[in-house]
C-alpha cells in the first residue's frame, strides 16, 4: 500500500485531505504540521510533527515513513503578510520547497505541490495550464519560484494550481469571503466588496478531491484545480446573502482602488479546468452548491456544540 505524506495538515486543505484519505482504503497516509495535530477525526490516524523550514525534521520524517507521494499544502498564504515580511515568505514558500525536493529526491517520492492564480498578473484570465506566469506580488513571485524548483528537479511531479479557496475549518480558525460576508450581515454591518476582480472560487473539498485524483493516477504536469464559476467578490457576497436570507442592501459595491493593501492583486484570474476534467475526471461543485455544503457543515458544527 502506498503512503501519502501531507504537509500543512492543520490548514484548511490539509484538514479536508485527512477526512478524504481517512475514508478510503487505497492509501496509507501520514499527516504532518508544525507543532501539534489539531484535526479531530473519529478514527485514529498517523501524525508527525514536522516544520518544513527544518531540513533535519524533514529528513527524519521521510526516513521514518518513506512516502511514495507527498502532497505539499503548507505555505505562507497571507498575501499582504508576504509583502511585509519577505524573509519569512521566502523561507516558507521557497527555501522549504528546496528542502522538501532534496529529501523527496532521495526517496523518489512523487511530489504534488499546491500553487496559486497569483503567479499571474491578471491581465488575461481565465488561464489555462500553458499561460505564462508574471506575478505582481511578493507572494505570487514566491509561489512561482517554488514551481520552478519543482519543475527543474529530477522528481516525478504535479503542480495543482488553485484559486480563492473557501470552506469550513474544523476549529473555525480561518475565515474566508463566505464566512466574513455571512457574519458581517448577521451583525448588521455594512460591508464594501470589490466588483472589479474576477476569480473562480474553489471549495476546499473540491481542491482536496483534485489532489487525491492526481495522487491516485500519479498524473504528472500542471493542473488547474479550481471552481468553475467566474465571479467577482461582490457577486459572491450577493450570492451568499441570497443563500442565507440576509440583507443585501448592507453590501456596497466597490472597486479595488477603495482599499489600500500592501500587495497588488491580479484583476482577472480564474482558471480553465478542461485538462483536469479530461485527464483526472475532476468535476467541481458550483458556487451555489458550495454554499449549500458550507451551510450543512455550519449547522452540524452548531448542533455538536
Secondary structure, DSSP 8 states (H G I E B T S, - for coil): -EEEEEESTTSHHHHHHHHHHHT-SSEEEEEEESSS-----SS--EEEE--TT-HHHHHHHHHHH--SEEEE------HHHHHH-HHHHHIIIIIHHHHHHHHHHHHT-EEEEEEEGGGS-SSS-SB-TTS-----SHHHHHHHHHHHHHHTSSS-EEEEEE-SEE---TTS----HHHHHHHHHHTT--EEEESS-EE--EEHHHHHHHHHHHHHHT--EEEE---S--EEHHHHHHHHHHHHT--GGGEEEE-GGG---SS---SB--B--HHHHHHH------HHHHHHHHHHHHHHHHHH-
